Amino acid sequence: MSRELSEQEQVRRDALRQIRDLGIDPYPADLFDVDNYAKNIKDNYEEGKEVSIAGRLMSVRIMGKASFAELQDSSGRIQLYVSRDDICPGEDKTLYNSVFKKLLHIGDYIGVKGHVFKTQVGETSVHVTSLTVLSKTLRPLPIVKTDAEGNVHDAFVDPELRHRMRYVDLVVNKGIKETFIKRTQLMNSMREFFNAKGYLEVETPILQAIPGGANARPFVTHHNALDVPMYLRIANELYLKRLIVGGFDGVYEFAKDFRNEGMDRTHNPEFTVMEIYVAYKDYNWMMEFTEQMLEKVAMDLHGKTEVQVGDKIIDFKAPYPRVTMYDAIKEHTGIDISGMGEDELRDVCKKLHIDVDESFGKGKLIDEIFGEKCEGNYIQPTFIIDYPIEMSPLCKRHRTNPELTERFELMINSKEIANAYSELNDPIDQRERFEEQMHLADKGDDEAMLIDQDFLRALEFGMPPTSGMGIGIDRLTMLMTNNDTIQEVLFFPQMRPEKKAEPVSED
């Protein structure tokens, strides 16, 4: 059964046929030479300047032989003045009378040439002398209107529709494009910071034989030619550290990682992370490095270190406080868990009314306590440091307490933004940590790490003292653009399957 066209869709298809019947190609292959943009024309007003611009037709006011319209390009909107005799200087007035007045609709792409002027009310406009149809739309755009009192009508605000049809969201909703521009500026700011220090941007495999570098459930696929299972990477850590073994002093990567886990306001199965590894450094150095980088990012995006996040002001000015994980738990629960074994920690979870799985080992139990009772208290940037060894199988033991590791997580606005270590470079210790992870897997922990024999072999060739840090680009973008869901900073977030579309009937 075919889908019935709406009245508006049918009108556009009829107009499409009529445009073609007039001998006009509604999807021309010819180049249209764009030499200016709406914002630039307004910002650098020059009376009489000849311009050639293109974009979507967003409004039309027909006034007999002359009309006003609004064109939206990638930079913004500008008013057009379209006169019949200017765009149709000869006897044939078809382009104006039939095409422009009757067959073009909101959303259609047009190209215009003309000269810049200001109307009597002072609005910068383009007096059109040439008009070209560039692309005829077949579906109507949502028309968002603002009345004289500033009230918005017919807004395109349904989150599922906005995220599923981001291409429409970007066209009709102000400010959406700015979020993604700032996301790119954020990543460029970080690149500038790393490149200025001489670190090399690299690429590592997305398809991996072993999903390593984090505790997470992977996506599984199959390599037909090799007839082996493969995994989408959950982290790029182990490959980047192989490059440190290979002799690079500093490498970083902006990576797409994938974790076959739940979706919520701060988690998407496909996400972007930046990981950096620098030889001859430790986690103390990396804390200073991280806060300096974030201070620069805030300055580059906002011109100041203070950033509005919801009803709070987050200040990215360095330095940031440092609190040990055990001290954080003691402060916010009143319980000192240092030295506790697994059974004692289960009793603490029960006392604190924290539900935990039977497969959880000591590390995950501590992680649950911290997540439930402590995370929410850290609004301003704060380094949580010195994690129990059970929570950090890739991290070097603490230099003064072998029960802890030299690890930090950066908490901002109650969420983890960055994770970093003094990296474990003792291959024997690393093998024992991997084996402990396998014991957890045997107990039912489906996020436990597998043993990566090639990575162990690499460590046996020698890795210098190294510090590494990973930072979630999506969450950092949320902070820097004042968005409270990850879906708002991803062009195309993961969505539940849409009902199968039926073929369109044109009968």
PEWO-V792902 format. One record per residue. N is the residue number from 1. RES is the residue in one small letter. SS is DSSP state (alpha for helix, beta for strand, coil for the rest). PHI is phi in radians with two decimals (999 if undefined). PSI is psi in degrees with one decimal (none if undefined). Layout:
{{N;RES;SS;PHI;PSI} {N;RES;SS;PHI;PSI}}
//
This chain:
{{1;m;coil;999;127.2} {2;s;coil;-1.45;150.0} {3;r;beta;-1.30;134.1} {4;e;coil;-1.34;136.5} {5;l;coil;-1.26;142.3} {6;s;coil;-1.24;166.0} {7;e;alpha;-1.03;-42.7} {8;q;alpha;-1.15;-37.8} {9;e;alpha;-1.15;-39.9} {10;q;alpha;-1.14;-40.3} {11;v;alpha;-1.02;-42.9} {12;r;alpha;-1.19;-37.1} {13;r;alpha;-1.21;-36.8} {14;d;alpha;-1.11;-42.1} {15;a;alpha;-1.11;-37.9} {16;l;alpha;-1.02;-46.5} {17;r;alpha;-1.10;-41.7} {18;q;alpha;-1.16;-38.1} {19;i;alpha;-1.07;-44.1} {20;r;alpha;-1.14;-39.0} {21;d;alpha;-1.08;-26.8} {22;l;coil;-1.42;1.6} {23;g;coil;1.45;15.8} {24;i;coil;-1.81;128.0} {25;d;coil;-1.39;115.4} {26;p;coil;-1.33;-7.8} {27;y;coil;-2.36;64.6} {28;p;coil;-1.16;147.7} {29;a;coil;-1.54;-15.6} {30;d;coil;-1.10;144.2} {31;l;coil;-1.15;132.4} {32;f;coil;-1.87;117.8} {33;d;coil;-1.43;104.4} {34;v;coil;-1.55;125.0} {35;d;coil;-2.12;5.1} {36;n;coil;-2.77;169.8} {37;y;coil;-2.38;156.2} {38;a;alpha;-0.95;-48.9} {39;k;alpha;-1.12;-42.2} {40;n;alpha;-1.13;-39.2} {41;i;alpha;-1.08;-41.7} {42;k;alpha;-1.26;-42.9} {43;d;alpha;-1.24;-27.6} {44;n;coil;-2.19;58.1} {45;y;coil;-1.03;131.3} {46;e;coil;-2.45;107.3} {47;e;coil;-0.95;127.9} {48;g;coil;1.40;0.3} {49;k;coil;-1.12;133.1} {50;e;beta;-1.39;130.3} {51;v;beta;-2.35;156.9} {52;s;beta;-2.30;113.3} {53;i;beta;-2.30;162.1} {54;a;beta;-2.53;154.6} {55;g;beta;2.93;-164.6} {56;r;beta;-1.54;141.7} {57;l;beta;-1.37;117.4} {58;m;beta;-1.92;-15.1} {59;s;beta;-2.87;153.0} {60;v;beta;-2.48;134.1} {61;r;beta;-2.14;101.8} {62;i;beta;-1.32;129.9} {63;m;beta;-2.37;57.0} {64;g;coil;1.28;-119.6} {65;k;coil;-1.40;-5.5} {66;a;beta;-2.46;150.8} {67;s;beta;-2.53;158.7} {68;f;beta;-1.92;143.2} {69;a;beta;-2.46;169.3} {70;e;beta;-2.20;128.9} {71;l;beta;-1.95;135.1} {72;q;beta;-2.02;120.4} {73;d;beta;-1.95;-166.8} {74;s;coil;-1.17;-15.3} {75;s;coil;-1.78;-16.5} {76;g;beta;2.62;-155.2} {77;r;beta;-2.10;152.7} {78;i;beta;-2.56;148.6} {79;q;beta;-1.42;142.9} {80;l;beta;-2.00;141.7} {81;y;beta;-1.95;116.5} {82;v;beta;-2.02;114.8} {83;s;beta;-1.86;135.6} {84;r;alpha;-0.98;-46.6} {85;d;alpha;-1.30;-19.8} {86;d;alpha;-1.34;-43.0} {87;i;alpha;-1.55;-12.4} {88;c;coil;-2.27;71.8} {89;p;coil;-1.19;-19.1} {90;g;coil;-1.60;-161.3} {91;e;coil;-1.28;-29.4} {92;d;coil;-1.40;112.0} {93;k;coil;-1.83;18.7} {94;t;alpha;-1.03;-42.1} {95;l;alpha;-1.01;-37.9} {96;y;alpha;-1.49;-53.8} {97;n;alpha;-1.17;-38.8} {98;s;alpha;-1.73;-50.6} {99;v;alpha;-1.33;-60.5} {100;f;alpha;-1.13;-45.5} {101;k;alpha;-1.35;-29.9} {102;k;alpha;-2.13;-32.3} {103;l;alpha;-1.86;-9.3} {104;l;coil;-1.62;146.3} {105;h;coil;-2.30;165.2} {106;i;coil;-1.00;130.1} {107;g;coil;1.80;-19.8} {108;d;coil;-1.11;143.8} {109;y;beta;-1.54;130.6} {110;i;beta;-2.32;156.8} {111;g;beta;-2.05;137.4} {112;v;beta;-2.31;149.7} {113;k;beta;-2.16;147.1} {114;g;beta;3.05;-165.2} {115;h;beta;-2.13;153.0} {116;v;beta;-1.48;138.0} {117;f;beta;-2.67;174.0} {118;k;beta;-2.05;138.0} {119;t;coil;-1.28;176.7} {120;q;coil;-1.09;-26.6} {121;v;coil;-1.60;6.3} {122;g;coil;1.53;15.7} {123;e;coil;-1.57;125.8} {124;t;beta;-1.12;129.5} {125;s;beta;-2.49;168.7} {126;v;beta;-2.01;121.1} {127;h;beta;-1.43;108.8} {128;v;beta;-1.39;130.6} {129;t;beta;-2.00;-12.8} {130;s;beta;-2.61;135.1} {131;l;beta;-2.33;132.7} {132;t;beta;-2.23;130.8} {133;v;beta;-1.34;126.1} {134;l;beta;-1.91;-32.3} {135;s;beta;-2.87;122.7} {136;k;coil;-1.59;125.1} {137;t;coil;-1.45;146.6} {138;l;coil;-1.92;-7.7} {139;r;coil;-2.17;143.3} {140;p;coil;-1.35;137.5} {141;l;coil;-1.28;148.1} {142;p;coil;-1.09;131.2} {143;i;coil;-1.74;105.0} {144;v;coil;-1.54;121.4} {145;k;beta;-2.06;144.3} {146;t;beta;-2.10;124.9} {147;d;coil;-1.46;-178.6} {148;a;coil;-1.07;-26.8} {149;e;coil;-1.52;0.0} {150;g;coil;1.56;6.6} {151;n;coil;-1.38;136.8} {152;v;beta;-1.67;133.6} {153;h;beta;-2.13;147.8} {154;d;coil;1.01;37.5} {155;a;coil;-1.19;144.7} {156;f;coil;-1.62;85.6} {157;v;coil;-2.11;-10.0} {158;d;coil;-1.06;119.0} {159;p;alpha;-1.00;-42.1} {160;e;alpha;-1.13;-42.6} {161;l;alpha;-1.16;-42.1} {162;r;alpha;-1.08;-44.4} {163;h;alpha;-1.31;-34.6} {164;r;alpha;-1.28;-37.6} {165;m;coil;-1.99;61.8} {166;r;alpha;-1.04;-30.7} {167;y;alpha;-1.06;-31.2} {168;v;alpha;-1.40;-42.7} {169;d;alpha;-0.95;-44.2} {170;l;alpha;-1.14;-30.8} {171;v;alpha;-1.34;-44.4} {172;v;alpha;-1.76;-17.6} {173;n;coil;-1.87;122.2} {174;k;coil;-1.18;144.5} {175;g;coil;1.58;-18.1} {176;i;alpha;-1.16;-45.7} {177;k;alpha;-1.07;-36.1} {178;e;alpha;-1.08;-35.7} {179;t;alpha;-1.01;-44.3} {180;f;alpha;-1.37;-27.7} {181;i;alpha;-1.13;-43.2} {182;k;alpha;-1.16;-32.8} {183;r;alpha;-1.05;-45.5} {184;t;alpha;-1.16;-40.3} {185;q;alpha;-1.07;-38.6} {186;l;alpha;-1.04;-48.6} {187;m;alpha;-1.16;-37.5} {188;n;alpha;-1.14;-37.2} {189;s;alpha;-1.09;-42.3} {190;m;alpha;-1.13;-43.7} {191;r;alpha;-1.01;-44.2} {192;e;alpha;-1.02;-41.2} {193;f;alpha;-1.11;-45.3} {194;f;alpha;-1.23;-44.7} {195;n;alpha;-1.14;-34.0} {196;a;alpha;-1.11;-23.6} {197;k;coil;-1.65;2.1} {198;g;coil;1.51;14.2} {199;y;coil;-1.48;150.3} {200;l;beta;-1.78;128.8} {201;e;beta;-1.42;132.5} {202;v;coil;-2.32;173.6} {203;e;coil;-2.24;139.4} {204;t;coil;-2.24;165.4} {205;p;coil;-1.10;140.3} {206;i;coil;-1.57;-40.9} {207;l;beta;-1.46;122.9} {208;q;beta;-2.29;147.6} {209;a;coil;-1.29;-29.1} {210;i;coil;-2.33;127.5} {211;p;coil;-1.41;98.8} {212;g;coil;-2.10;171.8} {213;g;coil;1.73;-5.7} {214;a;coil;-2.86;164.3} {215;n;coil;-1.66;100.8} {216;a;coil;-2.83;159.0} {217;r;coil;-1.54;123.8} {218;p;coil;-1.55;163.8} {219;f;coil;-1.47;137.2} {220;v;beta;-1.96;135.8} {221;t;beta;-2.35;-170.8} {222;h;beta;-2.37;133.5} {223;h;beta;-1.62;108.1} {224;n;coil;-1.15;-43.0} {225;a;coil;-1.14;-39.1} {226;l;coil;-1.58;-14.4} {227;d;coil;0.96;50.1} {228;v;beta;-2.39;152.9} {229;p;beta;-1.23;146.7} {230;m;beta;-2.30;162.5} {231;y;beta;-2.26;140.8} {232;l;beta;-1.29;135.9} {233;r;coil;-1.08;142.0} {234;i;coil;-1.71;-16.3} {235;a;coil;-2.87;156.9} {236;n;coil;-1.85;11.3} {237;e;alpha;-1.00;-49.8} {238;l;alpha;-1.20;-31.9} {239;y;alpha;-1.28;-38.1} {240;l;alpha;-1.14;-37.3} {241;k;alpha;-1.22;-29.4} {242;r;alpha;-1.03;-35.5} {243;l;alpha;-1.24;-31.5} {244;i;alpha;-1.15;-41.1} {245;v;alpha;-1.00;-38.6} {246;g;coil;-1.28;-6.5} {247;g;coil;2.03;0.4} {248;f;coil;-1.37;139.1} {249;d;coil;-1.47;-25.1} {250;g;beta;-2.73;124.2} {251;v;beta;-2.34;148.1} {252;y;beta;-2.53;159.4} {253;e;beta;-2.61;133.9} {254;f;beta;-1.59;112.3} {255;a;beta;-2.15;145.4} {256;k;beta;-1.53;120.3} {257;d;beta;-1.99;161.9} {258;f;beta;-2.43;128.7} {259;r;coil;-2.34;126.6} {260;n;coil;-1.47;67.9} {261;e;coil;-2.32;-168.8} {262;g;coil;-1.24;166.3} {263;m;coil;-2.06;134.6} {264;d;beta;-2.68;-160.4} {265;r;coil;-1.18;-19.4} {266;t;coil;-2.18;7.3} {267;h;beta;-2.29;133.5} {268;n;coil;-2.29;139.9} {269;p;coil;-1.02;-30.0} {270;e;beta;-1.93;124.2} {271;f;beta;-2.53;166.5} {272;t;beta;-1.93;132.4} {273;v;beta;-2.33;147.0} {274;m;beta;-1.90;127.1} {275;e;beta;-2.12;138.2} {276;i;beta;-2.34;141.0} {277;y;beta;-2.30;130.3} {278;v;beta;-2.26;124.9} {279;a;beta;-1.26;150.8} {280;y;coil;1.18;23.6} {281;k;coil;-2.15;165.8} {282;d;coil;-2.26;-176.6} {283;y;alpha;-1.23;-23.2} {284;n;alpha;-1.16;-44.2} {285;w;alpha;-1.09;-41.1} {286;m;alpha;-1.17;-31.1} {287;m;alpha;-1.10;-45.6} {288;e;alpha;-1.12;-41.7} {289;f;alpha;-1.03;-45.3} {290;t;alpha;-1.15;-45.3} {291;e;alpha;-1.20;-33.1} {292;q;alpha;-1.16;-40.7} {293;m;alpha;-1.11;-45.6} {294;l;alpha;-1.19;-34.4} {295;e;alpha;-1.08;-42.6} {296;k;alpha;-1.11;-43.9} {297;v;alpha;-1.03;-46.4} {298;a;alpha;-1.06;-43.1} {299;m;alpha;-1.13;-42.2} {300;d;alpha;-1.15;-35.5} {301;l;alpha;-1.51;-33.1} {302;h;alpha;-2.17;-9.0} {303;g;coil;1.32;9.0} {304;k;coil;-2.80;165.9} {305;t;coil;-1.53;-14.7} {306;e;beta;-1.56;129.4} {307;v;beta;-2.22;132.0} {308;q;beta;-1.31;125.7} {309;v;beta;-2.32;101.8} {310;g;coil;1.09;-127.5} {311;d;coil;-1.67;12.6} {312;k;beta;-1.98;159.0} {313;i;beta;-1.95;117.1} {314;i;beta;-1.70;126.9} {315;d;beta;-1.83;115.6} {316;f;coil;-1.57;11.0} {317;k;coil;-1.14;126.9} {318;a;coil;-1.33;154.6} {319;p;coil;-1.58;167.6} {320;y;coil;-1.90;147.3} {321;p;beta;-1.05;155.1} {322;r;beta;-2.19;124.7} {323;v;beta;-2.30;129.7} {324;t;beta;-1.23;152.6} {325;m;alpha;-1.06;-44.0} {326;y;alpha;-1.10;-39.8} {327;d;alpha;-1.15;-36.9} {328;a;alpha;-1.10;-45.4} {329;i;alpha;-1.14;-41.4} {330;k;alpha;-1.12;-39.5} {331;e;alpha;-1.14;-39.5} {332;h;alpha;-1.75;-6.8} {333;t;alpha;-2.14;-18.4} {334;g;coil;1.40;7.0} {335;i;coil;-2.01;130.2} {336;d;coil;-1.62;107.6} {337;i;coil;-1.63;-0.4} {338;s;coil;-1.04;133.8} {339;g;coil;1.46;-4.3} {340;m;coil;-1.33;145.0} {341;g;coil;-1.60;-177.2} {342;e;alpha;-1.07;-44.5} {343;d;alpha;-1.12;-40.7} {344;e;alpha;-1.13;-38.3} {345;l;alpha;-1.18;-34.6} {346;r;alpha;-1.12;-38.5} {347;d;alpha;-1.13;-38.7} {348;v;alpha;-1.10;-43.5} {349;c;alpha;-1.06;-42.0} {350;k;alpha;-1.11;-43.0} {351;k;alpha;-1.10;-35.5} {352;l;coil;-1.57;4.6} {353;h;coil;1.06;44.3} {354;i;coil;-1.89;119.2} {355;d;coil;-1.34;128.8} {356;v;coil;-2.33;153.4} {357;d;coil;-1.46;152.0} {358;e;coil;-1.14;-23.4} {359;s;coil;-1.36;-11.4} {360;f;coil;-1.18;130.4} {361;g;coil;-1.56;-170.4} {362;k;alpha;-1.03;-42.9} {363;g;alpha;-1.08;-46.2} {364;k;alpha;-1.21;-32.3} {365;l;alpha;-1.11;-44.5} {366;i;alpha;-1.12;-40.4} {367;d;alpha;-1.07;-39.2} {368;e;alpha;-1.15;-41.3} {369;i;alpha;-1.09;-46.6} {370;f;alpha;-1.11;-45.0} {371;g;alpha;-1.08;-40.8} {372;e;alpha;-1.34;-38.5} {373;k;alpha;-1.92;-13.8} {374;c;coil;-2.08;-42.3} {375;e;alpha;-0.86;-44.6} {376;g;alpha;-1.12;-11.7} {377;n;alpha;-1.58;-7.9} {378;y;coil;-1.84;96.2} {379;i;coil;-1.61;-55.1} {380;q;coil;-1.29;151.3} {381;p;coil;-0.90;124.8} {382;t;beta;-2.49;131.3} {383;f;beta;-1.51;119.4} {384;i;beta;-1.64;122.6} {385;i;beta;-2.16;167.2} {386;d;coil;1.07;70.4} {387;y;coil;-1.45;151.6} {388;p;beta;-1.03;147.5} {389;i;alpha;-1.09;-29.2} {390;e;alpha;-1.16;-19.9} {391;m;alpha;-1.57;-7.3} {392;s;coil;-2.45;76.5} {393;p;coil;-1.24;-9.4} {394;l;coil;-1.95;11.2} {395;c;beta;-1.93;145.0} {396;k;coil;-1.21;142.4} {397;r;beta;-1.06;147.9} {398;h;coil;-1.13;140.1} {399;r;coil;-1.16;-20.7} {400;t;coil;-2.03;-11.4} {401;n;coil;-2.51;103.1} {402;p;coil;-1.17;-9.4} {403;e;coil;-1.44;-9.5} {404;l;beta;-2.04;171.8} {405;t;beta;-2.19;159.2} {406;e;coil;-1.54;80.5} {407;r;beta;-2.34;147.0} {408;f;beta;-2.37;152.2} {409;e;beta;-2.12;138.1} {410;l;beta;-1.65;118.8} {411;m;beta;-1.76;130.4} {412;i;beta;-2.45;130.8} {413;n;coil;0.91;42.3} {414;s;coil;1.27;12.3} {415;k;beta;-2.28;149.2} {416;e;beta;-1.27;127.5} {417;i;beta;-1.91;-36.0} {418;a;beta;-2.42;154.3} {419;n;beta;-2.42;132.6} {420;a;beta;-2.62;155.4} {421;y;beta;-2.36;159.6} {422;s;beta;-1.43;113.0} {423;e;beta;-1.22;141.6} {424;l;coil;-1.26;119.4} {425;n;coil;-2.11;12.1} {426;d;coil;-1.59;107.4} {427;p;alpha;-1.12;-30.0} {428;i;alpha;-1.24;-47.2} {429;d;alpha;-1.05;-40.5} {430;q;alpha;-1.10;-41.9} {431;r;alpha;-1.08;-42.1} {432;e;alpha;-1.12;-37.8} {433;r;alpha;-1.15;-42.3} {434;f;alpha;-1.07;-40.8} {435;e;alpha;-1.13;-36.2} {436;e;alpha;-1.13;-36.6} {437;q;alpha;-1.10;-36.7} {438;m;alpha;-1.16;-33.4} {439;h;alpha;-1.10;-39.4} {440;l;alpha;-1.14;-38.1} {441;a;alpha;-1.11;-38.8} {442;d;alpha;-1.12;-27.6} {443;k;coil;-1.41;-6.7} {444;g;coil;1.96;6.1} {445;d;coil;-1.40;104.6} {446;d;coil;-1.43;4.3} {447;e;coil;-1.88;1.7} {448;a;coil;-1.16;149.0} {449;m;coil;-1.30;147.3} {450;l;coil;-1.54;161.8} {451;i;coil;-1.41;121.5} {452;d;coil;-1.74;98.0} {453;q;alpha;-1.15;-35.2} {454;d;alpha;-1.19;-36.8} {455;f;alpha;-1.14;-40.8} {456;l;alpha;-1.08;-40.2} {457;r;alpha;-1.07;-41.1} {458;a;alpha;-1.06;-44.0} {459;l;alpha;-1.08;-33.7} {460;e;alpha;-1.18;-21.2} {461;f;coil;-1.41;-8.3} {462;g;coil;1.78;120.1} {463;m;coil;-2.10;129.7} {464;p;coil;-1.17;165.1} {465;p;coil;-0.91;132.2} {466;t;beta;-2.52;145.9} {467;s;beta;-2.06;139.4} {468;g;beta;-2.24;152.4} {469;m;beta;-2.54;138.1} {470;g;beta;-2.10;139.7} {471;i;beta;-2.35;132.1} {472;g;beta;-1.32;113.4} {473;i;alpha;-1.20;-37.0} {474;d;alpha;-1.13;-46.4} {475;r;alpha;-1.18;-37.9} {476;l;alpha;-1.14;-38.7} {477;t;alpha;-1.12;-39.0} {478;m;alpha;-0.96;-46.5} {479;l;alpha;-1.12;-46.8} {480;m;alpha;-1.30;-14.5} {481;t;alpha;-2.05;8.2} {482;n;coil;1.00;50.1} {483;n;coil;-2.03;140.9} {484;d;coil;-1.82;4.1} {485;t;coil;-2.33;146.1} {486;i;alpha;-1.15;-28.0} {487;q;alpha;-1.08;-25.7} {488;e;alpha;-1.34;-13.7} {489;v;alpha;-1.99;7.7} {490;l;coil;-1.94;129.9} {491;f;coil;-0.97;-47.8} {492;f;coil;-2.32;80.1} {493;p;coil;-1.16;157.7} {494;q;coil;-1.12;132.8} {495;m;coil;-2.20;157.0} {496;r;coil;-1.11;149.7} {497;p;coil;-1.00;137.5} {498;e;coil;-1.40;148.7} {499;k;coil;-1.00;139.3} {500;k;coil;-0.99;124.9} {501;a;coil;-1.25;139.4} {502;e;coil;-1.62;152.7} {503;p;coil;-1.03;144.7} {504;v;beta;-1.42;131.6} {505;s;coil;-1.62;131.2} {506;e;coil;-1.95;15.5} {507;d;coil;-1.27;none}}
//
